[in-house]
Amino acid sequence: MENKSAISALGALAQSTRLDVFRLLVRHEPDGLAAGEVARQLDVPQNTMSAHLAILARAGLVCSERHSRSIIYRADLDGLRALMLFLVKDCCAGSPELCAPLLAELTPCC
């Protein structure tokens, strides 16, 4: 991942509704949710939700797939993985023991 992509992803997540959307979609992996259901669960108007989902998609954090008349959104876990690796690359200046607490914290949630 390059700086520009990381900045785009972090910028997309730096807004409350988009962060909530992303976290909701991560909780609903691997099935994802229809755009209308995302809007309903977060109590956001559908047209506003569409704009938020588009920003997250451009940032590489969500992907979508049409199913009949619905568009199903899913968290792009490859995009999340790339962002996380970008953030911890060169972690602790080559001293892996310093990163052990971070890795231990992340392991149970995955």
Residue pairs with C-beta under 8 A, 6 or more apart in sequence:
1 82
1 83
1 85
1 86
5 59
5 60
5 82
5 86
6 83
6 86
6 87
8 58
8 59
8 60
9 59
9 60
9 61
9 79
9 83
10 83
11 59
12 18
12 55
12 56
12 58
12 59
12 61
13 19
13 22
13 59
13 61
15 52
17 42
17 44
17 48
17 52
18 52
18 55
18 56
20 42
21 38
21 42
21 49
21 52
21 53
21 56
21 62
22 56
22 61
22 62
22 75
24 33
24 38
24 41
24 42
25 32
25 33
25 38
25 62
25 73
25 74
25 75
26 75
26 77
26 80
28 74
29 74
29 75
29 77
30 74
31 72
31 74
32 65
32 72
32 73
32 74
32 75
33 41
33 72
33 73
34 67
34 70
34 71
34 72
34 73
35 46
35 49
35 50
35 53
35 64
35 70
35 71
35 73
36 46
36 70
38 44
38 49
38 53
38 73
39 45
39 46
39 48
39 49
42 49
44 52
53 62
53 64
53 73
56 62
57 63
57 64
59 79
60 76
60 79
60 82
61 75
61 76
61 79
61 80
61 83
62 73
62 74
62 75
62 76
62 79
63 73
63 74
63 76
64 71
64 72
64 73
64 74
65 71
65 72
65 74
66 72
88 99
88 102
91 98
91 99
91 102
92 98
92 99
